Amino acid sequence: MRHLSTPTGLAAALSAVLLTGCFGGGGGGSDDPKPSPSDNAVAGDRTDRPQPNPFSDGRIFTINPGPAATTDMVAAMIQMRPGDVMKFGCGFIELDQGLLLQATEDIRIEGCGKDETVLSFRDSVNVTGLEALNVRGITVEGLTILDSPGDAFKLKGVKWGTLRDVRAIWSGGGDAITADNYGQRLHVACTAPPFNEGDPTPDYVPSSASGRYGIYPVESENILVENSESVGASDAGIYVGQTNTAIIRDSRAAYNVMGFEIENVQGGEYDNNLAECNTGGFLVYDLENITQYGDTSVMLNNLARNNNTYNFAHSGLVSAVPRGTGFITLGYDNIEVYNNTFEDHSTAAVIYTSYELIDGEGKTSDKKLDPYTEGLHIYNNVMRNSGYDLPPPNLEKVMEGQVETVLPTLIGLKNVTNPGKGAHIVWDGLLDELDGECPYPLDANGSPVPQDENGKPIHTNEHPNPACHYNAYKFDAAAERKQPQWGSCFHDNDLGSESQAYMNFHGTEGLELVLAAADQDASILSPEGIQSILAGLPGAVADTDATVHDCQGRFGRVLAPLPRVVIPPFERSGAIDPAPSEEYVNRLCGRNVGAGQINRRALAVNCPQLDQYNLFADPHDPRSAPNEGGVPYALNSKLFSDYATKYRVAFIPPGTRAIYYDGQNGGNLNGALHFPNGTVLSKTFAFTDESEGSEELVETRLLIRRTGESGKPFWDGLTYIWETGADGKPVAKLAMGGGTRAVSWHYQDSRTGNLLVGSTDGYAIPNANQCITCHSNDDVASGSAPIGPKPRNLNRRYAPESSFMGSRGQGGFPQVNQLQYWVDQGILTGTPALNIDGHGVATNIERLPHWDLPGDSGATAGSDADIEQRLRAYLEVNCQHCHNDRGAASNTGYYLDHFREVNASYGICKKPTATGGGSCGRQHIVVPGEPDASILSCRMGAEHDPQRMMPPIARSVIHTEAVTLLNDWIANVVTTDYENGDACGGGSIFQSLVQ
């Protein structure tokens, strides 16, 4: 194993890196040539010369404290290949970029131990500390992540991921944790958590400005978190979500809003963990409108104690968790809770509740979600000192419509047995009632959705939202509930006599009267005032009869034990190539080729300089004529990149053709044209100043469709930054680590005629792994698949974005319909006969409108339909590549696919999946008529804040014109008549209380 421990060594290796991407099929054109082993040979080499070994062995990259730490880390992270190790030295290491790992396998990230290696991301420009996306086999061990702007450790799309001996911590509202004090500050005790904001807190000061999740595996498989810790997260400390097979054991969470969280997990396990001084200790639940729904989790041998910190979350479901909660479950089936201890919780040791409490009966908008927790088995637990101090209502929030803080007070006032108190176990008393008229749900093809062994539909978000929630599998032929399968069994628990054992508070019965009275006089929100309203109201009194949960007494049996989670052993897939050797890269890139010929052998590797591929007639100008029949193209709506002008060229290998597949009839909903192997897509970013008659070249990005050793095709992404060479001429050098540039612009937009003027010191050139974040989706070709060249986005007349080149170079190409031109040039097949109108548009195929040109949608300019269609075009190009059910943001449940209905999944009254600064303190993504209450408006209008900026990369300034269009759509087009448009509820997540 080679060691690369100095900046010089990393830079040398970086120049040789082959970024192989994530294999997984993806197919190309029918004309794809299948490469043979001889394709690795170099033309013109002597046959008797030994050929270089194309691959390096596993390597160790060492990052030590000091000013070069970020540069060394980025250089290492974009090279990580099977068997590689990134080793952080001991000490306090300050990093101003996130650690992002993509599309590789069998790698390790190591430190000296979570007390000895501290990675501080306080000044990071990225939202996440350590993020692994689409990695197969990763172990992170022996380090602390401090003050990440958003999530600390995030694993998404990871198969076999281990987080061992790691810590996530935020400085919180006290003094910053620094290189001088971290030895003392990392160890946070739990003695006296603050019940209310502003209370003295000797151990730690929580802050809503902290990041969302400490440890955050999501949409993953075979996950192990052990001997780890999270302190101070503004959502959940240690979380596993939308994941199959996950174990959290021997870990600690303190001073987070929710300590431990299992969300939409199939096969989860909490074992021997400690939750203390959080708002809530443990949570097992399903969240609506996301990728999958959970089932079967086991919780054993854990200690939840003194989880009484006030709730400091911004928004979302976790913001409604009352402080002083040991364990809570919501809308999740089959949970076994045994051999745990719950001590000193001011509201309850256990809260057993349903979505009916939140949404109202039958009003949960996601009908794929089962709103009720069933199959809950709680036994052999110890519960002490519960429900002794219910949190008071937040009158300011109540007056703003956020009424959830009234609920604990109402529970206490309903408790006539022990007025004003909670209990060890608190249940909302709400059960599913048989809906005999609800048919079994169907998928998009009209076939029944798959079901489990009990007959429960196994939904994913790919299935359409049914009209009703199917629940017949819970009831027998006589419409009687099947017990105890679809109930709850409580037995053999040691319940301390100092607290009430159990209470059923019968939902929100009576609360609507309380809120109506408070609307007239806020002073009524006192114990005496509420009691006066509830006096004599039927159903307002809680009961203490727990026999409904006595399964042995009622049915002669209890729920069967659930299986413990077993993670299968990891094996390499063999689909990811090791890194190439430097000698091999230099041999390929140093070849001489004839004039006008592309160095196609070199396309197998990442050459140090762009001109080594010989893509352009003028090697110093990527705006010049392309070699080998390359074709310039433009898009109807493009990704915003700080007002950059872009020059795009497709190089399709001679003798091959791309294949036309559209979204409507070709089943290619989100994908681009299917390009053959060997294709290169080039995009150059420039900044135009018409007042000075200049245009500055900044970067050129390449997407190359390659074939790995396994024979599978994939897309690779490369970035080259333009600078002045030693000879005084422009030269583009490989910059896989990205960079920043100060730029300015001053030009008249060719479509709208608007004068665009501005500047930024922080134009961001993304590193290679950031490119994969946007370009890698499960429903397109593997690796960094193209985003822009979809048929609907190419259906236009070619015209350069800038007039700077005039008729020179790419400015001189025919300005005709692009798809037709490609057909005529013999590089595109499968296209239907096109009917081209006088504007160069094919009218008989799909087309994306120019988002910034009123009326270009085909609807009347400025009409509701026109505004919505143009906004959707913008969101598709700028956001949808992540926000789809297989993209980098699939875990959010917020999807912007071109053919998707505008409903909850498109953001209408959709709750965020997580809180933190990214929610802007707002409860819904899009609130009809209210941009100022919509998370989307806040995030698109944010800058200089990595928690809020959306998109999180590719821009450093606000796209003012787009934000104006968005706010116009929300304020004047979206109404409560939209599907789910009546579910926002005045800023509260408790719709049942405000409708």
Secondary structure, DSSP 8 states (H G I E B T S, - for coil): -EEE-SHHHHHHHHHT-------S-----TT-----GGGGS-TT--TTS----SB---EEEEE-SSTTHHHHHHHHHTT--TT-EEEE-SEEEE-SS-EEEES-EEEEEE-S-TTTEEEE-TT-SSS-SEEEES-EEEEEEEEEEE--SS-SEEEES-EEEEEEEEEEE--TTSS---TTTHHHHS----S---SSTT---SS----TTS-SEEEEEES-EEEEEES-EEE--SSEEEEEES-EEEEEES-EEESSSEEEEEES-EEEEEES-EEESSSEEEEEE--SSSSB--EEEEEES-EEE---------SSGGGG--SSEEEEEES---EEEES-EEEEESSEEEEEEBHHHHH-TT--S-TTS--B--SEEEES-EEEEESSS-----HHHHHTT-GGGGHHHHHHHH-SSSTT--EEEEE--------TT----B-TTSSB--B-TTS-B--BTTS---SS---GGGB-TTS-B-TTTTSEEEES-EE-TTS--EEE--TTTTHHHHHHHHHH-GGG-SHHHHHHHHTT-TT-S-B--GGGG-HHHHHS-----------------S-S---B-HHHHHHHHT----TT---GGGGGS--SBGGGG--BSSTT-TTS-BSTT-EEE--SS---STT-EEEEEEE--TT--EE---SSSSS-SS---B--TT-EEEEEEEEEETTTTEEEEEEEEEEEEEE-TTS-EEEEEEEEEEEE-TTSSEEEEE-TT-EEEEEEEEEE-TTT--EEEEEEEEEEE--HHHHHHHH--TTSSSBS--SS--HHHH-SB---S-STTTTSGGGGS--SBHHHHHHHTT-EES-----B-TTS-BTTS-----TTSTTTTSS-TTSHHHHHHHHHHHHIIIIITTSSTTSTTGGG-----TTS-SSGGGTBT---S--SGGGTT-SBSB-TT-GGGBHHHHHHT--S-TTT-SSSSS-SS--HHHHHHHHHHHHHT--TTSTTTT--GGG-S-HHHH-
